[in-house]
Amino acid sequence: MPWSLLDDPPESRASPMANDVPEALAPATLLERYGERIYGLARRLTGNDVDAEDVLQATLVKVLERARDFRGESDPFGWIYRITLNEAREVFRRRARRPAVSLDALPMEVEDDGHFATAFRTLPTPPDSGPIADEVKRCVREAIEELPDGYRETVVLVDLEGLGYAEAAQLLDLHINAFKTRLHRARLHLRNRLQDFWDARQGRKPRHR
């Protein structure tokens, strides 16, 4: 009979090293404690339920396989985050999607507080619900999917997951300045796509396509 995520895997039951696995990473508690958070991150990274489910399952398997390698003394979710990010990247590489955009040419005029120094035309505030709100969400989702690996995650971690710059940079193994550069360029790409969306709705020719 195959084991489930709620049971200890056979090798774990048979191994004298089983006690080395942190309690939080034991199969009996892993899904209950972290499953929803893993799925939420995967859903924001991939943009759909099917891929998010694949990332969740792959992440849980990898975590169980590598549980004894975890050497941290605090909440292991930072370690789990990295595994989830890598699995989401694998999903993006496998599935057919539009080519990632190049962000190298985007301007990088930003203030110390992280806001853009360049003045932009104020974009309309979309309604909370209804057809226009759904179109805006679709536009943002597609714009996030267009971002290259390493840029997509910066937006998801900071703007959707609510992590601070330093914590997100550490998860991505980036120097804080490099992280900020990627985040600013990714945000500018999203803003350009939203501006194109509103321009098209108002009968103006999109400027960033």
Buried (B, 14 or more C-beta within 10 A) or exposed (E): EEBEBEEBBEEBEEBEEBEEBBEBBBBEEBBEBBBEBBBBBBBBBBBBEEBBBBBBBBBBBBBBEEBBEBEEEEEBBEBBBBBBBBBBBEBBEEEEEEEBBEBEEBEBEBEEEEEBEEEEEEEEEBEEEEEEEEEBEEBBBBBBBBBBEBBBBBBBBBBBBEBEBEBBBBBBEBEEEBBBBBBBBBBBBBBBBBBBBBBEEEEEEEEBE
